[in-house]
């Protein structure tokens, strides 16, 4: 094959490689995010920190909750 016939193949290969690299990067971020959540869950389970109280009404909430379902109070993110 001459070089003008190979050029579209090179461009297609570069596009496929770029898409694969982006997919691998996103996959690694997803794995890291899930690993971090697993570590947080294990720590909170081991130290019994899975719940907290709403400062307004005192309802028991999950530690990851952002909004109290009883009174609608917006909570600060967990530490």
PyMOL Python script that loads the backbone (N, CA, C, O; Angstrom):
from pymol import cmd

cmd.read_pdbstr("""\
ATOM      1  N   UNK A   1       0.842  -1.187   0.000  1.00  0.00           N
ATOM      2  CA  UNK A   1       0.000   0.000   0.000  1.00  0.00           C
ATOM      3  C   UNK A   1       0.879   1.241   0.000  1.00  0.00           C
ATOM      4  O   UNK A   1       1.947   1.274   0.612  1.00  0.00           O
ATOM      5  N   UNK A   2       0.413   2.230  -0.684  1.00  0.00           N
ATOM      6  CA  UNK A   2       1.159   3.474  -0.704  1.00  0.00           C
ATOM      7  C   UNK A   2       0.826   4.285   0.532  1.00  0.00           C
ATOM      8  O   UNK A   2      -0.105   3.959   1.268  1.00  0.00           O
ATOM      9  N   UNK A   3       1.591   5.344   0.759  1.00  0.00           N
ATOM     10  CA  UNK A   3       1.433   6.116   1.991  1.00  0.00           C
ATOM     11  C   UNK A   3       0.092   6.850   2.047  1.00  0.00           C
ATOM     12  O   UNK A   3      -0.445   7.041   3.138  1.00  0.00           O
ATOM     13  N   UNK A   4      -0.463   7.264   0.909  1.00  0.00           N
ATOM     14  CA  UNK A   4      -1.752   7.967   0.958  1.00  0.00           C
ATOM     15  C   UNK A   4      -2.886   7.026   1.342  1.00  0.00           C
ATOM     16  O   UNK A   4      -3.928   7.479   1.815  1.00  0.00           O
ATOM     17  N   UNK A   5      -2.700   5.719   1.147  1.00  0.00           N
ATOM     18  CA  UNK A   5      -3.713   4.756   1.572  1.00  0.00           C
ATOM     19  C   UNK A   5      -3.566   4.393   3.049  1.00  0.00           C
ATOM     20  O   UNK A   5      -4.534   3.990   3.694  1.00  0.00           O
ATOM     21  N   UNK A   6      -2.378   4.536   3.570  1.00  0.00           N
ATOM     22  CA  UNK A   6      -2.138   4.198   4.969  1.00  0.00           C
ATOM     23  C   UNK A   6      -2.523   5.329   5.920  1.00  0.00           C
ATOM     24  O   UNK A   6      -2.767   5.089   7.103  1.00  0.00           O
ATOM     25  N   UNK A   7      -2.578   6.528   5.423  1.00  0.00           N
ATOM     26  CA  UNK A   7      -2.853   7.686   6.294  1.00  0.00           C
ATOM     27  C   UNK A   7      -4.208   7.591   7.008  1.00  0.00           C
ATOM     28  O   UNK A   7      -4.247   7.848   8.211  1.00  0.00           O
ATOM     29  N   UNK A   8      -5.308   7.244   6.357  1.00  0.00           N
ATOM     30  CA  UNK A   8      -6.574   7.101   7.094  1.00  0.00           C
ATOM     31  C   UNK A   8      -6.505   6.017   8.167  1.00  0.00           C
ATOM     32  O   UNK A   8      -7.138   6.137   9.216  1.00  0.00           O
ATOM     33  N   UNK A   9      -5.742   4.965   7.908  1.00  0.00           N
ATOM     34  CA  UNK A   9      -5.588   3.913   8.915  1.00  0.00           C
ATOM     35  C   UNK A   9      -4.828   4.428  10.132  1.00  0.00           C
ATOM     36  O   UNK A   9      -5.151   4.076  11.266  1.00  0.00           O
ATOM     37  N   UNK A  10      -3.832   5.252   9.896  1.00  0.00           N
ATOM     38  CA  UNK A  10      -3.079   5.831  11.010  1.00  0.00           C
ATOM     39  C   UNK A  10      -3.955   6.765  11.835  1.00  0.00           C
ATOM     40  O   UNK A  10      -3.891   6.761  13.064  1.00  0.00           O
ATOM     41  N   UNK A  11      -4.765   7.560  11.161  1.00  0.00           N
ATOM     42  CA  UNK A  11      -5.677   8.467  11.872  1.00  0.00           C
ATOM     43  C   UNK A  11      -6.694   7.662  12.672  1.00  0.00           C
ATOM     44  O   UNK A  11      -6.968   7.985  13.828  1.00  0.00           O
ATOM     45  N   UNK A  12      -7.250   6.632  12.074  1.00  0.00           N
ATOM     46  CA  UNK A  12      -8.218   5.791  12.778  1.00  0.00           C
ATOM     47  C   UNK A  12      -7.568   5.099  13.974  1.00  0.00           C
ATOM     48  O   UNK A  12      -8.182   4.991  15.035  1.00  0.00           O
ATOM     49  N   UNK A  13      -6.341   4.634  13.812  1.00  0.00           N
ATOM     50  CA  UNK A  13      -5.637   3.988  14.919  1.00  0.00           C
ATOM     51  C   UNK A  13      -5.367   4.976  16.045  1.00  0.00           C
ATOM     52  O   UNK A  13      -5.461   4.619  17.220  1.00  0.00           O
ATOM     53  N   UNK A  14      -5.033   6.215  15.698  1.00  0.00           N
ATOM     54  CA  UNK A  14      -4.803   7.239  16.724  1.00  0.00           C
ATOM     55  C   UNK A  14      -6.094   7.561  17.468  1.00  0.00           C
ATOM     56  O   UNK A  14      -6.077   7.750  18.684  1.00  0.00           O
ATOM     57  N   UNK A  15      -7.205   7.623  16.755  1.00  0.00           N
ATOM     58  CA  UNK A  15      -8.497   7.896  17.402  1.00  0.00           C
ATOM     59  C   UNK A  15      -8.873   6.749  18.333  1.00  0.00           C
ATOM     60  O   UNK A  15      -9.318   6.981  19.458  1.00  0.00           O
ATOM     61  N   UNK A  16      -8.699   5.522  17.874  1.00  0.00           N
ATOM     62  CA  UNK A  16      -9.009   4.356  18.709  1.00  0.00           C
ATOM     63  C   UNK A  16      -8.120   4.342  19.945  1.00  0.00           C
ATOM     64  O   UNK A  16      -8.595   4.043  21.041  1.00  0.00           O
ATOM     65  N   UNK A  17      -6.842   4.661  19.787  1.00  0.00           N
ATOM     66  CA  UNK A  17      -5.927   4.691  20.930  1.00  0.00           C
ATOM     67  C   UNK A  17      -6.321   5.781  21.922  1.00  0.00           C
ATOM     68  O   UNK A  17      -6.247   5.574  23.134  1.00  0.00           O
ATOM     69  N   UNK A  18      -6.739   6.939  21.416  1.00  0.00           N
ATOM     70  CA  UNK A  18      -7.159   8.025  22.311  1.00  0.00           C
ATOM     71  C   UNK A  18      -8.423   7.646  23.073  1.00  0.00           C
ATOM     72  O   UNK A  18      -8.524   7.904  24.273  1.00  0.00           O
ATOM     73  N   UNK A  19      -9.382   7.040  22.391  1.00  0.00           N
ATOM     74  CA  UNK A  19     -10.619   6.610  23.060  1.00  0.00           C
ATOM     75  C   UNK A  19     -10.310   5.547  24.106  1.00  0.00           C
ATOM     76  O   UNK A  19     -10.887   5.565  25.194  1.00  0.00           O
ATOM     77  N   UNK A  20      -9.414   4.627  23.792  1.00  0.00           N
ATOM     78  CA  UNK A  20      -9.034   3.589  24.752  1.00  0.00           C
ATOM     79  C   UNK A  20      -8.331   4.195  25.959  1.00  0.00           C
ATOM     80  O   UNK A  20      -8.555   3.755  27.087  1.00  0.00           O
ATOM     81  N   UNK A  21      -7.484   5.200  25.740  1.00  0.00           N
ATOM     82  CA  UNK A  21      -6.789   5.846  26.856  1.00  0.00           C
ATOM     83  C   UNK A  21      -7.772   6.581  27.759  1.00  0.00           C
ATOM     84  O   UNK A  21      -7.659   6.517  28.983  1.00  0.00           O
ATOM     85  N   UNK A  22      -8.734   7.276  27.162  1.00  0.00           N
ATOM     86  CA  UNK A  22      -9.745   7.973  27.965  1.00  0.00           C
ATOM     87  C   UNK A  22     -10.587   6.966  28.739  1.00  0.00           C
ATOM     88  O   UNK A  22     -10.900   7.195  29.908  1.00  0.00           O
ATOM     89  N   UNK A  23     -10.952   5.873  28.117  1.00  0.00           N
ATOM     90  CA  UNK A  23     -11.719   4.833  28.802  1.00  0.00           C
ATOM     91  C   UNK A  23     -10.946   4.217  29.953  1.00  0.00           C
ATOM     92  O   UNK A  23     -11.513   3.960  31.015  1.00  0.00           O
ATOM     93  N   UNK A  24      -9.660   3.977  29.754  1.00  0.00           N
ATOM     94  CA  UNK A  24      -8.839   3.422  30.828  1.00  0.00           C
ATOM     95  C   UNK A  24      -8.707   4.411  31.977  1.00  0.00           C
ATOM     96  O   UNK A  24      -8.735   4.015  33.142  1.00  0.00           O
ATOM     97  N   UNK A  25      -8.564   5.691  31.660  1.00  0.00           N
ATOM     98  CA  UNK A  25      -8.463   6.712  32.706  1.00  0.00           C
ATOM     99  C   UNK A  25      -9.752   6.794  33.507  1.00  0.00           C
ATOM    100  O   UNK A  25      -9.721   6.831  34.737  1.00  0.00           O
ATOM    101  N   UNK A  26     -10.885   6.823  32.812  1.00  0.00           N
ATOM    102  CA  UNK A  26     -12.178   6.874  33.522  1.00  0.00           C
ATOM    103  C   UNK A  26     -12.406   5.615  34.341  1.00  0.00           C
ATOM    104  O   UNK A  26     -12.957   5.681  35.440  1.00  0.00           O
ATOM    105  N   UNK A  27     -11.993   4.483  33.822  1.00  0.00           N
ATOM    106  CA  UNK A  27     -12.115   3.239  34.566  1.00  0.00           C
ATOM    107  C   UNK A  27     -11.278   3.251  35.829  1.00  0.00           C
ATOM    108  O   UNK A  27     -11.723   2.780  36.876  1.00  0.00           O
ATOM    109  N   UNK A  28     -10.064   3.787  35.738  1.00  0.00           N
ATOM    110  CA  UNK A  28      -9.212   3.855  36.930  1.00  0.00           C
ATOM    111  C   UNK A  28      -9.789   4.823  37.954  1.00  0.00           C
ATOM    112  O   UNK A  28      -9.686   4.578  39.156  1.00  0.00           O
ATOM    113  N   UNK A  29     -10.395   5.921  37.502  1.00  0.00           N
ATOM    114  CA  UNK A  29     -11.038   6.842  38.444  1.00  0.00           C
ATOM    115  C   UNK A  29     -12.223   6.179  39.134  1.00  0.00           C
ATOM    116  O   UNK A  29     -12.436   6.375  40.331  1.00  0.00           O
ATOM    117  N   UNK A  30     -12.987   5.404  38.392  1.00  0.00           N
ATOM    118  CA  UNK A  30     -14.130   4.705  38.978  1.00  0.00           C
ATOM    119  C   UNK A  30     -13.674   3.693  40.017  1.00  0.00           C
ATOM    120  O   UNK A  30     -14.268   3.590  41.091  1.00  0.00           O
ATOM    121  N   UNK A  31     -12.625   2.950  39.704  1.00  0.00           N
ATOM    122  CA  UNK A  31     -12.100   1.971  40.661  1.00  0.00           C
ATOM    123  C   UNK A  31     -11.591   2.676  41.909  1.00  0.00           C
ATOM    124  O   UNK A  31     -11.845   2.215  43.022  1.00  0.00           O
ATOM    125  N   UNK A  32     -10.876   3.787  41.746  1.00  0.00           N
ATOM    126  CA  UNK A  32     -10.365   4.529  42.901  1.00  0.00           C
ATOM    127  C   UNK A  32     -11.511   5.082  43.741  1.00  0.00           C
ATOM    128  O   UNK A  32     -11.433   5.062  44.969  1.00  0.00           O
ATOM    129  N   UNK A  33     -12.576   5.578  43.105  1.00  0.00           N
ATOM    130  CA  UNK A  33     -13.717   6.124  43.838  1.00  0.00           C
ATOM    131  C   UNK A  33     -14.398   5.038  44.657  1.00  0.00           C
ATOM    132  O   UNK A  33     -14.738   5.251  45.821  1.00  0.00           O
ATOM    133  N   UNK A  34     -14.599   3.867  44.046  1.00  0.00           N
ATOM    134  CA  UNK A  34     -15.230   2.761  44.769  1.00  0.00           C
ATOM    135  C   UNK A  34     -14.339   2.269  45.906  1.00  0.00           C
ATOM    136  O   UNK A  34     -14.839   1.912  46.972  1.00  0.00           O
ATOM    137  N   UNK A  35     -13.037   2.248  45.691  1.00  0.00           N
ATOM    138  CA  UNK A  35     -12.125   1.825  46.757  1.00  0.00           C
ATOM    139  C   UNK A  35     -12.176   2.800  47.924  1.00  0.00           C
ATOM    140  O   UNK A  35     -12.164   2.380  49.081  1.00  0.00           O
ATOM    141  N   UNK A  36     -12.232   4.095  47.636  1.00  0.00           N
ATOM    142  CA  UNK A  36     -12.320   5.090  48.704  1.00  0.00           C
ATOM    143  C   UNK A  36     -13.618   4.937  49.476  1.00  0.00           C
ATOM    144  O   UNK A  36     -13.618   5.018  50.704  1.00  0.00           O
ATOM    145  N   UNK A  37     -14.724   4.719  48.779  1.00  0.00           N
ATOM    146  CA  UNK A  37     -16.000   4.512  49.471  1.00  0.00           C
ATOM    147  C   UNK A  37     -15.972   3.244  50.316  1.00  0.00           C
ATOM    148  O   UNK A  37     -16.551   3.216  51.403  1.00  0.00           O
ATOM    149  N   UNK A  38     -15.315   2.204  49.840  1.00  0.00           N
ATOM    150  CA  UNK A  38     -15.219   0.968  50.615  1.00  0.00           C
ATOM    151  C   UNK A  38     -14.400   1.187  51.879  1.00  0.00           C
ATOM    152  O   UNK A  38     -14.742   0.666  52.941  1.00  0.00           O
ATOM    153  N   UNK A  39     -13.318   1.958  51.770  1.00  0.00           N
ATOM    154  CA  UNK A  39     -12.495   2.251  52.945  1.00  0.00           C
ATOM    155  C   UNK A  39     -13.289   3.074  53.943  1.00  0.00           C
ATOM    156  O   UNK A  39     -13.251   2.790  55.140  1.00  0.00           O
ATOM    157  N   UNK A  40     -14.009   4.090  53.475  1.00  0.00           N
ATOM    158  CA  UNK A  40     -14.827   4.906  54.380  1.00  0.00           C
ATOM    159  C   UNK A  40     -15.906   4.068  55.058  1.00  0.00           C
ATOM    160  O   UNK A  40     -16.133   4.199  56.261  1.00  0.00           O
ATOM    161  N   UNK A  41     -16.570   3.207  54.289  1.00  0.00           N
ATOM    162  CA  UNK A  41     -17.613   2.363  54.857  1.00  0.00           C
ATOM    163  C   UNK A  41     -17.035   1.423  55.910  1.00  0.00           C
ATOM    164  O   UNK A  41     -17.629   1.241  56.973  1.00  0.00           O
ATOM    165  N   UNK A  42     -15.886   0.827  55.622  1.00  0.00           N
ATOM    166  CA  UNK A  42     -15.261  -0.091  56.577  1.00  0.00           C
ATOM    167  C   UNK A  42     -14.873   0.634  57.847  1.00  0.00           C
ATOM    168  O   UNK A  42     -15.089   0.123  58.946  1.00  0.00           O
ATOM    169  N   UNK A  43     -14.303   1.820  57.710  1.00  0.00           N
ATOM    170  CA  UNK A  43     -13.908   2.587  58.892  1.00  0.00           C
ATOM    171  C   UNK A  43     -15.130   2.972  59.722  1.00  0.00           C
ATOM    172  O   UNK A  43     -15.127   2.816  60.943  1.00  0.00           O
ATOM    173  N   UNK A  44     -16.164   3.469  59.068  1.00  0.00           N
ATOM    174  CA  UNK A  44     -17.355   3.897  59.809  1.00  0.00           C
ATOM    175  C   UNK A  44     -18.081   2.714  60.433  1.00  0.00           C
ATOM    176  O   UNK A  44     -18.654   2.841  61.515  1.00  0.00           O
ATOM    177  N   UNK A  45     -18.063   1.582  59.773  1.00  0.00           N
ATOM    178  CA  UNK A  45     -18.693   0.396  60.347  1.00  0.00           C
ATOM    179  C   UNK A  45     -17.897  -0.099  61.548  1.00  0.00           C
ATOM    180  O   UNK A  45     -18.474  -0.482  62.566  1.00  0.00           O
ATOM    181  N   UNK A  46     -16.582  -0.091  61.429  1.00  0.00           N
ATOM    182  CA  UNK A  46     -15.741  -0.581  62.521  1.00  0.00           C
ATOM    183  C   UNK A  46     -15.797   0.339  63.736  1.00  0.00           C
ATOM    184  O   UNK A  46     -15.643  -0.118  64.868  1.00  0.00           O
ATOM    185  N   UNK A  47     -16.017   1.628  63.509  1.00  0.00           N
ATOM    186  CA  UNK A  47     -16.048   2.584  64.625  1.00  0.00           C
ATOM    187  C   UNK A  47     -17.467   3.042  64.950  1.00  0.00           C
ATOM    188  O   UNK A  47     -17.655   4.000  65.700  1.00  0.00           O
ATOM    189  N   UNK A  48     -18.474   2.355  64.383  1.00  0.00           N
ATOM    190  CA  UNK A  48     -19.883   2.650  64.662  1.00  0.00           C
ATOM    191  C   UNK A  48     -20.249   4.100  64.349  1.00  0.00           C
ATOM    192  O   UNK A  48     -20.972   4.728  65.123  1.00  0.00           O
ATOM    193  N   UNK A  49     -19.770   4.638  63.241  1.00  0.00           N
ATOM    194  CA  UNK A  49     -20.073   6.011  62.830  1.00  0.00           C
ATOM    195  C   UNK A  49     -20.928   6.017  61.563  1.00  0.00           C
ATOM    196  O   UNK A  49     -20.689   6.833  60.672  1.00  0.00           O
ATOM    197  N   UNK A  50     -21.901   5.141  61.463  1.00  0.00           N
ATOM    198  CA  UNK A  50     -22.718   5.063  60.258  1.00  0.00           C
ATOM    199  C   UNK A  50     -23.903   6.009  60.300  1.00  0.00           C
ATOM    200  O   UNK A  50     -24.545   6.220  59.272  1.00  0.00           O
ATOM    201  N   UNK A  51     -24.216   6.588  61.458  1.00  0.00           N
ATOM    202  CA  UNK A  51     -25.362   7.483  61.591  1.00  0.00           C
ATOM    203  C   UNK A  51     -24.940   8.781  62.268  1.00  0.00           C
ATOM    204  O   UNK A  51     -23.935   8.837  62.977  1.00  0.00           O
ATOM    205  N   UNK A  52     -25.729   9.814  62.033  1.00  0.00           N
ATOM    206  CA  UNK A  52     -25.583  11.078  62.751  1.00  0.00           C
ATOM    207  C   UNK A  52     -26.970  11.665  62.959  1.00  0.00           C
ATOM    208  O   UNK A  52     -27.945  11.185  62.379  1.00  0.00           O
ATOM    209  N   UNK A  53     -27.061  12.684  63.769  1.00  0.00           N
ATOM    210  CA  UNK A  53     -28.350  13.294  64.107  1.00  0.00           C
ATOM    211  C   UNK A  53     -28.513  14.616  63.370  1.00  0.00           C
ATOM    212  O   UNK A  53     -27.545  15.341  63.139  1.00  0.00           O
ATOM    213  N   UNK A  54     -29.749  14.914  63.007  1.00  0.00           N
ATOM    214  CA  UNK A  54     -30.086  16.201  62.409  1.00  0.00           C
ATOM    215  C   UNK A  54     -29.992  17.261  63.506  1.00  0.00           C
ATOM    216  O   UNK A  54     -30.521  17.052  64.598  1.00  0.00           O
ATOM    217  N   UNK A  55     -29.329  18.399  63.243  1.00  0.00           N
ATOM    218  CA  UNK A  55     -29.211  19.425  64.275  1.00  0.00           C
ATOM    219  C   UNK A  55     -30.538  20.122  64.595  1.00  0.00           C
ATOM    220  O   UNK A  55     -30.682  20.689  65.678  1.00  0.00           O
ATOM    221  N   UNK A  56     -31.504  20.091  63.679  1.00  0.00           N
ATOM    222  CA  UNK A  56     -32.793  20.749  63.925  1.00  0.00           C
ATOM    223  C   UNK A  56     -33.780  19.858  64.671  1.00  0.00           C
ATOM    224  O   UNK A  56     -34.306  20.245  65.714  1.00  0.00           O
ATOM    225  N   UNK A  57     -34.032  18.665  64.137  1.00  0.00           N
ATOM    226  CA  UNK A  57     -35.093  17.832  64.717  1.00  0.00           C
ATOM    227  C   UNK A  57     -34.567  16.619  65.477  1.00  0.00           C
ATOM    228  O   UNK A  57     -35.330  15.970  66.193  1.00  0.00           O
ATOM    229  N   UNK A  58     -33.284  16.300  65.339  1.00  0.00           N
ATOM    230  CA  UNK A  58     -32.714  15.183  66.079  1.00  0.00           C
ATOM    231  C   UNK A  58     -32.970  13.821  65.466  1.00  0.00           C
ATOM    232  O   UNK A  58     -32.712  12.804  66.110  1.00  0.00           O
ATOM    233  N   UNK A  59     -33.470  13.772  64.241  1.00  0.00           N
ATOM    234  CA  UNK A  59     -33.730  12.502  63.576  1.00  0.00           C
ATOM    235  C   UNK A  59     -32.409  11.817  63.246  1.00  0.00           C
ATOM    236  O   UNK A  59     -31.441  12.472  62.861  1.00  0.00           O
ATOM    237  N   UNK A  60     -32.375  10.500  63.399  1.00  0.00           N
ATOM    238  CA  UNK A  60     -31.187   9.723  63.081  1.00  0.00           C
ATOM    239  C   UNK A  60     -31.087   9.567  61.564  1.00  0.00           C
ATOM    240  O   UNK A  60     -32.030   9.102  60.925  1.00  0.00           O
ATOM    241  N   UNK A  61     -29.940   9.957  60.982  1.00  0.00           N
ATOM    242  CA  UNK A  61     -29.733   9.934  59.538  1.00  0.00           C
ATOM    243  C   UNK A  61     -28.472   9.148  59.207  1.00  0.00           C
ATOM    244  O   UNK A  61     -27.595   8.963  60.051  1.00  0.00           O
ATOM    245  N   UNK A  62     -28.402   8.686  57.951  1.00  0.00           N
ATOM    246  CA  UNK A  62     -27.155   8.091  57.485  1.00  0.00           C
ATOM    247  C   UNK A  62     -26.078   9.160  57.466  1.00  0.00           C
ATOM    248  O   UNK A  62     -26.376  10.345  57.316  1.00  0.00           O
ATOM    249  N   UNK A  63     -24.838   8.750  57.616  1.00  0.00           N
ATOM    250  CA  UNK A  63     -23.748   9.714  57.673  1.00  0.00           C
ATOM    251  C   UNK A  63     -23.555  10.419  56.323  1.00  0.00           C
ATOM    252  O   UNK A  63     -23.050  11.542  56.290  1.00  0.00           O
ATOM    253  N   UNK A  64     -23.944   9.786  55.218  1.00  0.00           N
ATOM    254  CA  UNK A  64     -23.786  10.384  53.888  1.00  0.00           C
ATOM    255  C   UNK A  64     -24.949  11.282  53.490  1.00  0.00           C
ATOM    256  O   UNK A  64     -24.925  11.863  52.405  1.00  0.00           O
ATOM    257  N   UNK A  65     -25.957  11.411  54.330  1.00  0.00           N
ATOM    258  CA  UNK A  65     -27.150  12.188  53.981  1.00  0.00           C
ATOM    259  C   UNK A  65     -26.817  13.668  53.834  1.00  0.00           C
ATOM    260  O   UNK A  65     -26.013  14.212  54.590  1.00  0.00           O
ATOM    261  N   UNK A  66     -27.437  14.304  52.861  1.00  0.00           N
ATOM    262  CA  UNK A  66     -27.261  15.741  52.634  1.00  0.00           C
ATOM    263  C   UNK A  66     -28.493  16.531  53.048  1.00  0.00           C
ATOM    264  O   UNK A  66     -28.430  17.752  53.195  1.00  0.00           O
ATOM    265  N   UNK A  67     -29.621  15.835  53.238  1.00  0.00           N
ATOM    266  CA  UNK A  67     -30.887  16.491  53.522  1.00  0.00           C
ATOM    267  C   UNK A  67     -31.671  15.636  54.512  1.00  0.00           C
ATOM    268  O   UNK A  67     -31.784  14.422  54.347  1.00  0.00           O
ATOM    269  N   UNK A  68     -32.210  16.283  55.540  1.00  0.00           N
ATOM    270  CA  UNK A  68     -33.042  15.571  56.512  1.00  0.00           C
ATOM    271  C   UNK A  68     -34.418  15.349  55.894  1.00  0.00           C
ATOM    272  O   UNK A  68     -35.043  16.284  55.395  1.00  0.00           O
ATOM    273  N   UNK A  69     -34.880  14.107  55.933  1.00  0.00           N
ATOM    274  CA  UNK A  69     -36.176  13.793  55.338  1.00  0.00           C
ATOM    275  C   UNK A  69     -37.334  14.258  56.212  1.00  0.00           C
ATOM    276  O   UNK A  69     -38.448  14.429  55.716  1.00  0.00           O
ATOM    277  N   UNK A  70     -37.092  14.463  57.494  1.00  0.00           N
ATOM    278  CA  UNK A  70     -38.169  14.886  58.394  1.00  0.00           C
ATOM    279  C   UNK A  70     -38.441  16.378  58.302  1.00  0.00           C
ATOM    280  O   UNK A  70     -39.585  16.797  58.123  1.00  0.00           O
ATOM    281  N   UNK A  71     -37.381  17.186  58.428  1.00  0.00           N
ATOM    282  CA  UNK A  71     -37.592  18.634  58.498  1.00  0.00           C
ATOM    283  C   UNK A  71     -37.070  19.389  57.278  1.00  0.00           C
ATOM    284  O   UNK A  71     -37.368  20.574  57.127  1.00  0.00           O
ATOM    285  N   UNK A  72     -36.293  18.735  56.397  1.00  0.00           N
ATOM    286  CA  UNK A  72     -35.784  19.397  55.204  1.00  0.00           C
ATOM    287  C   UNK A  72     -34.516  20.196  55.422  1.00  0.00           C
ATOM    288  O   UNK A  72     -34.102  20.942  54.534  1.00  0.00           O
ATOM    289  N   UNK A  73     -33.883  20.059  56.588  1.00  0.00           N
ATOM    290  CA  UNK A  73     -32.653  20.792  56.886  1.00  0.00           C
ATOM    291  C   UNK A  73     -31.517  20.280  56.006  1.00  0.00           C
ATOM    292  O   UNK A  73     -31.304  19.073  55.891  1.00  0.00           O
ATOM    293  N   UNK A  74     -30.787  21.213  55.382  1.00  0.00           N
ATOM    294  CA  UNK A  74     -29.635  20.831  54.570  1.00  0.00           C
ATOM    295  C   UNK A  74     -28.434  20.662  55.492  1.00  0.00           C
ATOM    296  O   UNK A  74     -28.103  21.549  56.278  1.00  0.00           O
ATOM    297  N   UNK A  75     -27.790  19.504  55.377  1.00  0.00           N
ATOM    298  CA  UNK A  75     -26.679  19.167  56.254  1.00  0.00           C
ATOM    299  C   UNK A  75     -25.353  19.453  55.569  1.00  0.00           C
ATOM    300  O   UNK A  75     -25.247  19.412  54.343  1.00  0.00           O
ATOM    301  N   UNK A  76     -24.353  19.741  56.373  1.00  0.00           N
ATOM    302  CA  UNK A  76     -22.999  19.913  55.851  1.00  0.00           C
ATOM    303  C   UNK A  76     -22.479  18.545  55.416  1.00  0.00           C
ATOM    304  O   UNK A  76     -22.916  17.525  55.949  1.00  0.00           O
ATOM    305  N   UNK A  77     -21.551  18.507  54.455  1.00  0.00           N
ATOM    306  CA  UNK A  77     -20.999  17.217  54.049  1.00  0.00           C
ATOM    307  C   UNK A  77     -20.311  16.531  55.229  1.00  0.00           C
ATOM    308  O   UNK A  77     -19.812  17.202  56.132  1.00  0.00           O
ATOM    309  N   UNK A  78     -20.282  15.201  55.222  1.00  0.00           N
ATOM    310  CA  UNK A  78     -19.654  14.493  56.335  1.00  0.00           C
ATOM    311  C   UNK A  78     -18.157  14.768  56.390  1.00  0.00           C
ATOM    312  O   UNK A  78     -17.540  15.047  55.362  1.00  0.00           O
ATOM    313  N   UNK A  79     -17.576  14.694  57.566  1.00  0.00           N
ATOM    314  CA  UNK A  79     -16.130  14.966  57.688  1.00  0.00           C
ATOM    315  C   UNK A  79     -15.295  13.889  57.044  1.00  0.00           C
ATOM    316  O   UNK A  79     -14.066  13.968  57.060  1.00  0.00           O
TER     317      UNK A  79
END
""", "prot")
cmd.dss("prot")
cmd.show_as("cartoon", "prot")
cmd.util.cbc("prot")
cmd.orient("prot")
